[in-house]
């Protein structure tokens, strides 16, 4: 009987330690959820390198495919300068939908 009482006391002590650590664990879990939420935030635009990685093609090929599809690319650089170009996600999804093959 003493063994059972001792085991219950040990279990109770472990349970108290577990309860004491819960606020810290909850904070860790919340900060992890915030990071995951920001990482999975919806993007309305994609850059040319992101599209190239998504389609597994070279960047110049991305430009030609966008031009063939008649998609307007947003450019943030002054006229005649190099700049970061972005493309609306809806246009990318439409191109992908058109290129899907039925099996």
N, C-alpha and C positions, 0 to 999 in steps of 0.2 A: 504494500500500500504506500509506503514511503517513496518508492520508485515512481509510482503514478503521480503522486503529489509533486515530486520534484520535476517530472516531465511537464506537468501542467504549468508550474511556475516558470520553467524555461520557455515554454511556448508563450506564456503571457508576457514575459519580458521581451521576447522577440517581436511579439505583436505590438507592444508599446513602441519599440524602436522603429518598426515599420510605420506606425501612425505618425511618429514624430518626423519621419522623412517624407511624408506625403506632400506637404506644401512645396518643398523644394522640387520634388518630382513633377508636380503640377505646373510649376513655373517653367521647368525644362520642356515639358510637353507643349505648353502654350507657345514658347519661343520657337520651338520646332515647327509648330503648326503655322505660325506667322511666316517663317522662312519658306515653308512649302507653299503657302498661299501666295506669297509674292513671286515665287519661282513659277507658279502655274497661272500667273495673272494673264488674262486674255490680251493678246496682241492684235491690234487692228492693222498693223503694217509689218512687212518683212523687208529686210535689206537684201541687196543682190547676193552677197555671200551666203546669207541664210537660205535663200531660194536655191542657190547652186548646191548647197549641202543637202537640202530637202529633195531635190530632183536628181542628185548625184551626177551633175554635169558641170562643165567649166563655166566661169562667169561670162565670157563672151557669148556662149551659147544661150545663156539666160537672156542676155540683151536681145539677141536675134529672135528668140521665141516670144518675148514680150512684144517686140516690134511687129512680128507676124500676127499676133493676137490683137494688136491695136490697143494695148494697155497703156494708159498714161502713167508715167513714172514721176514721182515727186522728187525734185532736186533742190537741196537747200543751199547750194553754192551760188555765188554771183555768176552772171552769164559769162560763159567762156572759161570758167574755172572748174577744177575738180571738186567734187563734193559728195557727200553721202546721199545716196539715192534710196528711196523707199517705195514700195509697191503695196497698194491696198490688198489685204488678205482675201477679200471677196473676189478680186480679179484672179488671184492665184488659185483659189478653190474652183473658180469657173473653168480655168484652163485645165486643171487636173480632172474635173468632171468630164470635159469634152474629150480628153485623151484616154479615159477609161475604156477598156474593151470588155464586151460581154462574153461570158464563157458559155 
